[in-house]
Amino acid sequence: MTNFIEILNSIDTRITLFLNQFHNSFFDFVMYWISDKFIWIPLYLFLLYLVIKTEKKKTYLVLFFILVLIIISDQTSCFIKDMVKRTRPCHDDGIILKIHIVKNYCGGEYGFVSSHASNIFAISIFIIKLLKQNFKWLAPSLIIWASIVSFSRIYLGVHYLGDVICGAVFGACVALMVFKIYTIVKNKIFN
């Protein structure tokens, strides 16, 4: 089992270094800001508008479950980081000279799983499940957005590809679970 994990880690490191090598000053600037959670406030407000427009009197319930979703996704991903203790690429002495880091930004010591990927995919999947009937264009748009934000973490040298993929899968699973509970509660209250 240890050999298998070492092989996976080696492959993950090679792919991450490959993806991280394609950098320039323009994309350094862009990816740094894409990774910033506050730059997306206008998008969050637009999504809130869509929720209010479609869910009307259920909006407060939706917002409550989105809050629950983010707390579960964020706090559990942080718990997993502390449990697994996989060093971020930008803190890994074995590759520190090979990894491209932007603005000396690195984050905490551990990176598995990516909280950015977990949270962004959790929000995206929940909103897609909620609004897919009304806005067909929303699903591909949110998946592309979540993927670009997640990729920015690799570009910045703060996560391995495996951190991001596992974070995205974890966030999607949390979203599906919370959406299922939301549906049950909504049906009890509004039917």
Solvent accessible surface area in square Angstrom, and as a share of the most:
residue,aa,sasa,rsa
1,M,175,0.78
2,T,93,0.54
3,N,108,0.55
4,F,114,0.47
5,I,95,0.48
6,E,99,0.44
7,I,99,0.50
8,L,92,0.46
9,N,71,0.36
10,S,44,0.28
11,I,74,0.38
12,D,17,0.09
13,T,25,0.14
14,R,154,0.56
15,I,69,0.35
16,T,0,0.00
17,L,36,0.18
18,F,113,0.47
19,L,46,0.23
20,N,1,0.01
21,Q,93,0.41
22,F,121,0.51
23,H,80,0.36
24,N,76,0.39
25,S,97,0.62
26,F,129,0.54
27,F,87,0.36
28,D,28,0.14
29,F,123,0.51
30,V,38,0.22
31,M,19,0.08
32,Y,59,0.23
33,W,96,0.34
34,I,29,0.15
35,S,7,0.05
36,D,43,0.22
37,K,127,0.54
38,F,134,0.56
39,I,80,0.40
40,W,58,0.20
41,I,81,0.41
42,P,93,0.58
43,L,44,0.22
44,Y,67,0.26
45,L,107,0.53
46,F,87,0.36
47,L,7,0.03
48,L,58,0.29
49,Y,119,0.45
50,L,6,0.03
51,V,1,0.01
52,I,87,0.44
53,K,104,0.44
54,T,35,0.20
55,E,21,0.09
56,K,140,0.59
57,K,154,0.65
58,K,53,0.22
59,T,11,0.07
60,Y,182,0.69
61,L,27,0.13
62,V,0,0.00
63,L,68,0.34
64,F,111,0.46
65,F,14,0.06
66,I,33,0.17
67,L,105,0.52
68,V,43,0.25
69,L,0,0.00
70,I,47,0.24
71,I,93,0.47
72,I,56,0.28
73,S,0,0.00
74,D,37,0.19
75,Q,107,0.48
76,T,46,0.27
77,S,0,0.00
78,C,52,0.31
79,F,125,0.52
80,I,32,0.16
81,K,22,0.10
82,D,89,0.46
83,M,126,0.56
84,V,70,0.40
85,K,116,0.49
86,R,47,0.17
87,T,42,0.24
88,R,17,0.06
89,P,0,0.00
90,C,8,0.05
91,H,74,0.33
92,D,41,0.21
93,D,130,0.67
94,G,61,0.58
95,I,14,0.07
96,I,62,0.31
97,L,175,0.87
98,K,142,0.60
99,I,13,0.07
100,H,40,0.18
101,I,51,0.26
102,V,7,0.04
103,K,125,0.53
104,N,147,0.75
105,Y,74,0.28
106,C,20,0.12
107,G,41,0.39
108,G,46,0.44
109,E,99,0.44
110,Y,52,0.20
111,G,0,0.00
112,F,44,0.18
113,V,5,0.03
114,S,0,0.00
115,S,13,0.09
116,H,47,0.21
117,A,0,0.00
118,S,0,0.00
119,N,30,0.15
120,I,11,0.06
121,F,26,0.11
122,A,0,0.00
123,I,25,0.13
124,S,0,0.00
125,I,29,0.15
126,F,0,0.00
127,I,4,0.02
128,I,18,0.09
129,K,67,0.28
130,L,21,0.10
131,L,0,0.00
132,K,78,0.33
133,Q,132,0.59
134,N,92,0.47
135,F,26,0.11
136,K,146,0.62
137,W,120,0.42
138,L,2,0.01
139,A,30,0.24
140,P,76,0.48
141,S,51,0.33
142,L,5,0.03
143,I,66,0.33
144,I,106,0.54
145,W,20,0.07
146,A,0,0.00
147,S,49,0.32
148,I,76,0.39
149,V,3,0.02
150,S,3,0.02
151,F,68,0.28
152,S,0,0.00
153,R,6,0.02
154,I,3,0.01
155,Y,3,0.01
156,L,1,0.00
157,G,0,0.00
158,V,0,0.00
159,H,2,0.01
160,Y,5,0.02
161,L,40,0.20
162,G,17,0.16
163,D,0,0.00
164,V,10,0.06
165,I,91,0.46
166,C,52,0.31
167,G,0,0.00
168,A,15,0.11
169,V,86,0.50
170,F,47,0.20
171,G,0,0.00
172,A,22,0.17
173,C,74,0.44
174,V,8,0.04
175,A,0,0.00
176,L,89,0.44
177,M,92,0.41
178,V,2,0.01
179,F,35,0.14
180,K,129,0.55
181,I,81,0.41
182,Y,1,0.00
183,T,40,0.23
184,I,84,0.43
185,V,45,0.26
186,K,47,0.20
187,N,63,0.32
188,K,159,0.67
189,I,104,0.53
190,F,66,0.28
191,N,145,0.74
